[in-house]
Amino acid sequence: MIYLVQIGIVAFIIQVQLLHLLRYHKTIAILGTTLSHALCDLLSFGFIMAIIFLSFTSAVYLMYHDIAAYATMTTAMGSQVTSKSLIHTHQ
């Protein structure tokens, strides 16, 4: 457990140093500016996609709740994300 914490701390320090170096790169600055201007549109898109995903998951849950991969709403969401249960047939 201590080993994992140490790896996490080292990874965090390396990422902070890398971000500090990239701050001065012109292309990264343009990307950051573009993302800051598009933040409202990206959040709106994410909200709409979350609604669509939840409605699709609810429909699949209501239709296939007897299959183990869709037994609960949580497992139905997980199955939708991984899509591995889409190729399995009901046995």
Backbone as numpy.savetxt, mean C-alpha at the origin, in Angstrom:
# Nx Ny Nz CAx CAy CAz Cx Cy Cz
16.12 -10.22 18.83 15.29 -9.03 18.83 16.16 -7.77 18.83
17.20 -7.77 19.63 18.08 -6.61 19.69 18.76 -6.39 18.34
19.08 -7.51 17.66 19.71 -7.43 16.34 18.80 -6.72 15.35
17.50 -7.01 15.39 16.55 -6.35 14.49 16.43 -4.86 14.78
16.47 -4.49 16.04 16.41 -3.08 16.40 17.65 -2.35 15.90
18.82 -2.99 16.05 20.05 -2.38 15.57 20.03 -2.20 14.05
19.54 -3.20 13.34 19.44 -3.09 11.88 18.48 -1.96 11.50
17.39 -1.84 12.23 16.42 -0.78 11.97 17.02 0.60 12.19
17.78 0.76 13.25 18.42 2.05 13.53 19.44 2.40 12.46
20.26 1.42 12.07 21.26 1.66 11.02 20.58 2.00 9.70
19.51 1.30 9.35 18.79 1.58 8.10 18.19 2.98 8.14
17.67 3.39 9.29 17.10 4.73 9.41 18.16 5.80 9.23
19.32 5.61 9.85 20.40 6.59 9.72 20.87 6.69 8.27
20.99 5.55 7.60 21.43 5.56 6.20 20.40 6.28 5.33
19.10 6.05 5.58 18.07 6.73 4.78 18.09 8.23 5.01
18.31 8.66 6.24 18.36 10.09 6.52 19.55 10.73 5.80
20.70 10.06 5.83 21.87 10.58 5.13 21.63 10.62 3.62
20.99 9.60 3.08 20.70 9.57 1.65 19.73 10.68 1.26
18.72 10.90 2.06 17.79 11.99 1.77 18.47 13.35 1.86
19.40 13.48 2.78 20.14 14.74 2.90 20.98 14.99 1.65
21.58 13.93 1.10 22.37 14.07 -0.12 21.49 14.38 -1.32
20.32 13.74 -1.39 19.44 13.93 -2.54 18.74 15.28 -2.53
18.75 15.94 -1.41 18.08 17.24 -1.31 18.70 18.26 -2.25
19.99 18.12 -2.52 20.68 19.08 -3.37 20.64 18.69 -4.85
20.09 17.54 -5.17 20.02 17.11 -6.56 18.84 17.80 -7.24
19.07 18.41 -8.41 18.05 19.23 -9.07 16.84 18.40 -9.50
17.06 17.20 -10.01 15.95 16.36 -10.46 15.05 15.95 -9.31
15.64 15.64 -8.18 14.85 15.27 -6.99 14.06 16.48 -6.50
14.64 17.66 -6.59 13.93 18.88 -6.17 12.71 19.11 -7.08
12.87 18.88 -8.38 11.75 19.05 -9.31 10.66 18.03 -9.01
11.06 16.79 -8.73 10.09 15.75 -8.38 9.34 16.12 -7.09
10.05 16.61 -6.10 9.41 17.01 -4.85 8.43 18.16 -5.05
8.79 19.12 -5.89 7.90 20.24 -6.18 6.66 19.76 -6.92
6.86 18.86 -7.88 5.73 18.33 -8.64 4.77 17.57 -7.73
5.31 16.74 -6.85 4.46 15.98 -5.93 3.74 16.90 -4.94
4.38 17.96 -4.50 3.71 18.87 -3.58 2.56 19.61 -4.27
2.73 19.92 -5.57 1.64 20.58 -6.30 0.50 19.60 -6.61
0.82 18.33 -6.76 -0.20 17.33 -7.12 -0.79 16.63 -5.90
-0.42 17.05 -4.71 -0.85 16.36 -3.50 -2.37 16.28 -3.36
-3.06 17.37 -3.62 -4.53 17.38 -3.49 -5.16 16.39 -4.46
-4.70 16.39 -5.70 -5.25 15.47 -6.70 -4.92 14.02 -6.35
-3.72 13.77 -5.85 -3.34 12.41 -5.46 -4.17 11.90 -4.29
-4.44 12.78 -3.33 -5.26 12.39 -2.19 -6.71 12.12 -2.63
-7.23 12.93 -3.53 -8.58 12.70 -4.05 -8.66 11.36 -4.78
-7.66 11.08 -5.62 -7.61 9.83 -6.34 -7.54 8.65 -5.37
-6.69 8.75 -4.35 -6.57 7.68 -3.37 -7.87 7.44 -2.61
-8.58 8.51 -2.29 -9.85 8.37 -1.59 -10.88 7.66 -2.45
-10.98 8.04 -3.71 -11.93 7.40 -4.62 -11.56 5.94 -4.84
-10.27 5.66 -5.00 -9.83 4.27 -5.19 -10.11 3.42 -3.94
-9.98 4.01 -2.77 -10.30 3.28 -1.54 -11.78 2.94 -1.49
-12.63 3.87 -1.89 -14.07 3.60 -1.93 -14.39 2.49 -2.92
-13.79 2.54 -4.11 -14.02 1.51 -5.11 -13.52 0.16 -4.62
-12.34 0.14 -4.01 -11.79 -1.11 -3.49 -12.68 -1.71 -2.41
-13.14 -0.88 -1.48 -14.00 -1.38 -0.40 -15.35 -1.86 -0.93
-15.90 -1.18 -1.92 -17.18 -1.64 -2.47 -17.01 -2.96 -3.22
-15.92 -3.09 -3.98 -15.67 -4.34 -4.68 -15.42 -5.48 -3.68
-14.67 -5.21 -2.62 -14.41 -6.22 -1.60 -15.70 -6.61 -0.90
-16.57 -5.65 -0.63 -17.85 -5.95 0.01 -18.71 -6.84 -0.88
-18.73 -6.55 -2.17 -19.51 -7.37 -3.11 -18.97 -8.79 -3.18
-17.65 -8.93 -3.25 -17.04 -10.27 -3.30 -17.28 -11.01 -1.99
-17.20 -10.31 -0.88 -17.46 -10.94 0.42 -18.90 -11.45 0.50
-19.84 -10.66 0.03 -21.24 -11.07 0.08 -21.53 -12.26 -0.83
-20.82 -12.33 -1.96 -21.06 -13.43 -2.90 -20.33 -14.71 -2.50
-19.12 -14.60 -1.96 -18.27 -15.78 -1.74 -17.86 -15.96 -0.28
-18.69 -15.58 0.67 -18.30 -15.67 2.08 -18.11 -17.10 2.56
-18.59 -18.10 1.82 -18.41 -19.49 2.24 -17.02 -20.03 1.87
-16.27 -19.35 1.02 -14.90 -19.75 0.69 -13.98 -19.18 1.76
-13.00 -19.97 2.19 -12.13 -19.57 3.30 -11.39 -18.27 3.03
-11.00 -18.02 1.79 -10.25 -16.80 1.47 -11.12 -15.55 1.61
-12.45 -15.72 1.61 -13.36 -14.59 1.72 -14.28 -14.73 2.93
-13.86 -15.46 3.94 -14.72 -15.73 5.09 -15.01 -14.48 5.91
-14.05 -13.59 6.03 -14.27 -12.34 6.74 -13.91 -11.18 5.82
-14.32 -10.01 6.19 -14.02 -8.84 5.37 -12.51 -8.59 5.30
-11.81 -8.84 6.39 -10.36 -8.64 6.41 -9.65 -9.62 5.49
-10.03 -10.90 5.54 -9.39 -11.87 4.65 -9.80 -11.62 3.20
-10.99 -11.10 2.98 -11.41 -10.76 1.62 -10.54 -9.63 1.06
-10.24 -8.64 1.91 -9.36 -7.55 1.47 -7.97 -8.08 1.15
-7.45 -8.94 2.01 -6.14 -9.52 1.77 -6.11 -10.35 0.51
-7.17 -11.08 0.25 -7.24 -11.89 -0.96 -7.33 -11.02 -2.20
-7.99 -9.88 -2.11 -8.07 -8.98 -3.24 -6.71 -8.37 -3.55
-5.94 -8.07 -2.53 -4.63 -7.46 -2.74 -3.64 -8.45 -3.31
-3.62 -9.66 -2.77 -2.64 -10.64 -3.23 -3.09 -11.34 -4.51
-4.37 -11.45 -4.73 -4.97 -12.07 -5.92 -4.62 -13.52 -6.11
-3.97 -14.13 -5.14 -3.63 -15.55 -5.29 -4.86 -16.42 -5.18
-5.89 -15.98 -4.47 -7.08 -16.79 -4.32 -7.97 -16.75 -5.56
-7.68 -15.85 -6.49 -8.49 -15.75 -7.69 -8.27 -16.94 -8.63
-7.10 -17.60 -8.52 -6.82 -18.70 -9.42 -7.21 -20.04 -8.81
-7.52 -20.07 -7.52 -7.94 -21.31 -6.88 -9.44 -21.53 -7.09
-9.82 -22.74 -7.27 -11.23 -23.05 -7.42 -11.81 -23.52 -6.11
-13.10 -23.42 -5.99 -13.78 -23.86 -4.78 -13.76 -25.40 -4.73
-13.27 -25.94 -3.63 -13.13 -27.40 -3.52 -14.16 -27.97 -2.60
